[in-house]
Amino acid sequence: MAEYDLSDIKVLVAEDYAPMRKLLGQILFELNVGEFQMVASGQEAIQFLEDYPADLLLVDNIMDPIGGTDLTRLVRAGKTPADRHIPIIMVSGETSKELIIGARDAGVNEFLAKPISTRMVYQRFMNIIENPRPFVGTDDFYGPDRRRRQMRFPGLERRRAPYTYQAQPAAAPGTGK
Amino acid sequence: MSKPQIINPPNRLKSKVSMGGPGAVDPERLARAEAVIEKMTENYLDWVEADLKKLEVELAVLKPGAADADERVERMYRTSHDIKGQGGSFGYQLMTEVGALMCRYIENLQGPLTQEDIDLMNLCYKSMRAVITGRLAGDGGEAGRMVIDGLGKVAAKVKTAGGDD
């Protein structure tokens, strides 16, 4: 595993659910991410980006007003203050094939299925750092190349094997290796 | 249709990270982080209590054919969705399992809401309540299996509706 120092990067988290914001904030803090800010909707994210030069967006899918998929579409269309090419990781509890394909077609870089862990978040950061995809612009799409590698379908994998979560059993803290 | 354009944007993230050093994410830092997240489980029990209360409030007044039934079910969907999302993140995988089942059930509802629908959603709620009351973290062992087995009827209905794939 590559050991990156993330202390110079700025992350904007858009998540409407307070406990999940706390969890994501704690994970970013533990990963020594330089700076992160939290907003509760896609609309707030757009406003916040006016003055916040984020290097990466971590967005929930279901938010009101403006969910993660729509926010991604707006960013890729250049309709927000963010760089059109900013890496976007979507965090979602919903993992239907339609949703993941919808997110990919809106232009997200990485998909992170809840339940999440620190390792999973770091893995997505590493993918963006080490395997950047070129952007493709067509009449109806602007975003990371969808063909270069198979988008992972974490939720579908999980549903095929519903008891194989990676989280440590709470009864035996700190013993997992 | 115009020809697709290929753009290679600068890798801004890569240019802002360095390898190694005291601030880097090494295996020790990751292990520490996982331990801290595990400790947040204590707070999780308070948060999930608030969510369970929301489900309880909706279920208490939900009636078949009521004008506000759709609205209430939609709110219950969101809450179950939140429960599903956070459960496993805090070591309560059973909450994720049951939350997911409730979401699937609601997604596959067809036609007007029936008393059976309400009863089965109530069963999901009671199962979640049992998981939290019994502190059934992880797979919950024997008690966890009983919770999941008790939801067989809900799972069967979701399966019949084709919502389990």
Chai-1 contact restraints between the chains, C-beta under 6 A:
chainA,res_idxA,chainB,res_idxB,connection_type,confidence,min_distance_angstrom,max_distance_angstrom,comment,restraint_id
A,E3,B,G20,contact,1.0,0.0,6.0,A-B,restraint_1
A,E3,B,A24,contact,1.0,0.0,6.0,A-B,restraint_2
A,E3,B,V25,contact,1.0,0.0,6.0,A-B,restraint_3
A,E3,B,D26,contact,1.0,0.0,6.0,A-B,restraint_4
A,Y4,B,V17,contact,1.0,0.0,6.0,A-B,restraint_5
A,Y4,B,V25,contact,1.0,0.0,6.0,A-B,restraint_6
A,D5,B,S18,contact,1.0,0.0,6.0,A-B,restraint_7
A,D5,B,G21,contact,1.0,0.0,6.0,A-B,restraint_8
A,D5,B,G23,contact,1.0,0.0,6.0,A-B,restraint_9
A,D5,B,A24,contact,1.0,0.0,6.0,A-B,restraint_10
A,L6,B,V17,contact,1.0,0.0,6.0,A-B,restraint_11
A,S7,B,G23,contact,1.0,0.0,6.0,A-B,restraint_12
A,D8,B,K16,contact,1.0,0.0,6.0,A-B,restraint_13
A,I9,B,K16,contact,1.0,0.0,6.0,A-B,restraint_14
A,Y17,B,D82,contact,1.0,0.0,6.0,A-B,restraint_15
A,P19,B,W47,contact,1.0,0.0,6.0,A-B,restraint_16
A,P19,B,Q86,contact,1.0,0.0,6.0,A-B,restraint_17
A,M20,B,Q86,contact,1.0,0.0,6.0,A-B,restraint_18
A,L23,B,S89,contact,1.0,0.0,6.0,A-B,restraint_19
A,E30,B,A33,contact,1.0,0.0,6.0,A-B,restraint_20
A,E30,B,V36,contact,1.0,0.0,6.0,A-B,restraint_21
A,L31,B,V25,contact,1.0,0.0,6.0,A-B,restraint_22
A,N32,B,G23,contact,1.0,0.0,6.0,A-B,restraint_23
A,D55,B,R12,contact,1.0,0.0,6.0,A-B,restraint_24
A,D55,B,L13,contact,1.0,0.0,6.0,A-B,restraint_25
A,H85,B,P9,contact,1.0,0.0,6.0,A-B,restraint_26
A,P87,B,L13,contact,1.0,0.0,6.0,A-B,restraint_27
A,G93,B,H81,contact,1.0,0.0,6.0,A-B,restraint_28
A,G93,B,K84,contact,1.0,0.0,6.0,A-B,restraint_29
A,G93,B,G85,contact,1.0,0.0,6.0,A-B,restraint_30
A,K114,B,G85,contact,1.0,0.0,6.0,A-B,restraint_31
A,P115,B,G88,contact,1.0,0.0,6.0,A-B,restraint_32
A,P115,B,S89,contact,1.0,0.0,6.0,A-B,restraint_33
A,P115,B,T96,contact,1.0,0.0,6.0,A-B,restraint_34
A,I116,B,S89,contact,1.0,0.0,6.0,A-B,restraint_35
A,T118,B,A33,contact,1.0,0.0,6.0,A-B,restraint_36
A,T118,B,E34,contact,1.0,0.0,6.0,A-B,restraint_37
A,Y122,B,V25,contact,1.0,0.0,6.0,A-B,restraint_38
A,I128,B,L13,contact,1.0,0.0,6.0,A-B,restraint_39
A,I129,B,L13,contact,1.0,0.0,6.0,A-B,restraint_40
A,I129,B,K14,contact,1.0,0.0,6.0,A-B,restraint_41
A,P132,B,N11,contact,1.0,0.0,6.0,A-B,restraint_42
A,P134,B,I6,contact,1.0,0.0,6.0,A-B,restraint_43
A,P134,B,N8,contact,1.0,0.0,6.0,A-B,restraint_44
A,F135,B,I7,contact,1.0,0.0,6.0,A-B,restraint_45
A,F135,B,P9,contact,1.0,0.0,6.0,A-B,restraint_46
A,V136,B,P4,contact,1.0,0.0,6.0,A-B,restraint_47
A,G137,B,Q5,contact,1.0,0.0,6.0,A-B,restraint_48
A,T138,B,P4,contact,1.0,0.0,6.0,A-B,restraint_49
A,D139,B,M1,contact,1.0,0.0,6.0,A-B,restraint_50
A,Y165,B,G88,contact,1.0,0.0,6.0,A-B,restraint_51
A,Y165,B,Q93,contact,1.0,0.0,6.0,A-B,restraint_52
A,A167,B,G88,contact,1.0,0.0,6.0,A-B,restraint_53
A,A167,B,G91,contact,1.0,0.0,6.0,A-B,restraint_54
A,P169,B,G138,contact,1.0,0.0,6.0,A-B,restraint_55
A,A170,B,G91,contact,1.0,0.0,6.0,A-B,restraint_56
A,A170,B,A137,contact,1.0,0.0,6.0,A-B,restraint_57
A,A170,B,G138,contact,1.0,0.0,6.0,A-B,restraint_58
A,P173,B,E38,contact,1.0,0.0,6.0,A-B,restraint_59
A,G174,B,A35,contact,1.0,0.0,6.0,A-B,restraint_60
